[in-house]
């Protein structure tokens, strides 16, 4: 395995199995301590596409990477990625889990697919043309410009603590919310619903 493939794969593992190019570049810079050539980002893109059957540039060798929503989306995943306890992210929706971080991480490891939020955002954008808060309709790109493009938070409507063994979070269990509405949802236990928060802001 070439050094580039190794670095890209390691970076994707550290990023939870999939990533947009922008975050991938940053992680590779952390991994590689030596200075990088001027065109190194193009090398990364070429290496990924040459090792993905999703790309016309595929070399029919190792099929290591896959794309989310097409090459133009810039989001790539590692095909053989297996979530591990150390790279399972805790979210705002998980903080009330009663059994502690270690058990929580193991629970999420089996019940939450790391691709879920990205796929939920993709489908929402496909249906609505853009990403915005389902509660207050706040649009990060409209307010902040380019830096807010495609930014939104995904709220898990079913707390991990209420899930039964081997339950899995589904796309329909994810609600697109702005940061403010997400915080307000968590102000009470049980969590306030999307409909309840909408009533409050009316």
N, C-alpha and C positions, 0 to 999 in steps of 0.2 A: 504494500500500500504506500502510495507517495506521501510525502510530508504534507502536501496541500490537502489531500483527501483526509489524512489523519487529523489535521488541524480543524478542518471544516466539521468533521464528524464529532470531534471532542467539543467544539463550540456548540453544536446543535444539542448534544447531550446536556451540557451545562445550561442551555436555554430552554430545557424542557421538551426536547424532541423536534421542535419546529420553530421557525423564526423568520422575520422579514430580513431582507438583505442588510438594512441599516443596523439592526441589533447584532446581526451575525458579524458584520465588519468590526464592530466595537469589541466583540468577544474574541475574535481572532487576533486583534491588536493586543489584547491582554495576554493571550496564550503565547504569541510570538514576541519574544523580548528583543530580538534584533530588528534593525530598521527594515522596512518593507520597500520594495521597488515602487516606482511611480505608478505603474499600471497593475498593481497587485489585486485591486478589486475586480478588474476585468478577468484576471486569472481565476479568482474565486468563482465568478459567474460561469466562466467557461468550464471549469472543472466540475461544477455541479451539473451543468447541462449535459456534459459528455458522459456523466455517470447516472443519468436518469432516463428511463424509457418514456417519460412524459415529454421529452424534448426531441426535436428533429436532429439535434447534434449528438444524440446517443451513439456511443461507439460499440454497442453490443457486447460490452464487457461486464463489469460489475454494475448492477442496477441498485445504486445505493440511496438515491434521493427521490422524493416525489414532490410535486407542486400542489399548492392549495389554490384552486380557482384559476389555474392557468399560469403560464410563465410570466405574463405581464403583471400579475399580482405582486411578484417579488417575495412571496412567502414559500419557504421550502421546509420539508421535513425529512427526517432520517428514517428510512424504511424499517430498519431492524431495531428501532428505539424501543427499549423496555423501561418504563418508569421505575425509579428506585426511590427508596425512602428519602434519600438525601436531596433529590431534585424534584420533590413534590411540593408545589407552592401552597401555602396557606393563604386564604383570602379573607376579606371582611366577612363573608358569609359563613366562615368556619370558626370564628373566634369563640363562640358560645358552646362549642362541643365539650361535653362534661368530662371526658375521660383523659384529657391531657394531650399534649402535642404528639407524643410518640404514637399513641393509639390512633389519633386523628390522622396522622400522616399515612399510617398503614391502611386506614379505612379509605381515604381519598385515593390511594394508590390503586385499589381494586375497583372503586365505584365511580371514579371520575376520569373521563378520557381527556387528556391534555389538549386534544384537537377541538374539543366541544365549543369553547367560546369563539374561536376563530370561525368555525363553521356556522355558528349561530349568527355571528355578525355578517358573514358573507350572505346568508339567506335573507337576513333582514334588509341588507342593502339592495339585494336583488329584487326584493318585493317593493321597497320604498324609494329606491334611487339614491339614498344617502343614509347615514347613521345619525340618529337623534334620540333624545330621551323619550321613552314611551309615556312618561308621566307628565313632564312639563314642556316637552318638545324642544328643549335646549339643543342647539346644534353647535358643536365645538368649532367646526370649520367656519361656519358663518360668523362666529364671534371672534375667533383668534386667527383666522386665515389658514395658510398652508400648514402651520404647525399643529393645527387642530384637525387636519384631514384624517378621516377614518378613525377618530378617537371616540370611544364610548366605553362604559363599563358594563360588564355582563353580571347580572344578579341571579344567583341560584335561588329559586323560589322555595325549594325544599331543603331545609337545614340538614346537614350530614347527620345530626343527632336524631333526626326523625326517620332516617332511611333504614330499611330492613337489610339484613344480610344479603349481599349480592344485588341489591337494587342499583340501578345505574341512572345517572342524570341524563335526561333527554333534552334535545334542542328546545322543545316546547316548554321546558322548565326554566329557561333562561330569558330574562327580561333585560332589554337595553335601557340603561339609566345613566343620567349624569352623576357626577360625584356628589352633588348636594342631595339629590333625591335618594341616592344609595345610602348616605349617612342617615337620613331621616327614617328610612325603612328599618334601620337597626336601632332606633331610639327606644323601642319597646320590645318586650317579649310577651307573647309571640310577635314575630315581625309584623309590621304593618304591610298590608297588601298594596299592590299598585293602585287599585281602585280607591283605597282609603286615603293614600297620599294625594291622589287627584282631588278628592273631596276637600282635603285640607287647604290646597292651594287655590281652590275656587273661591 
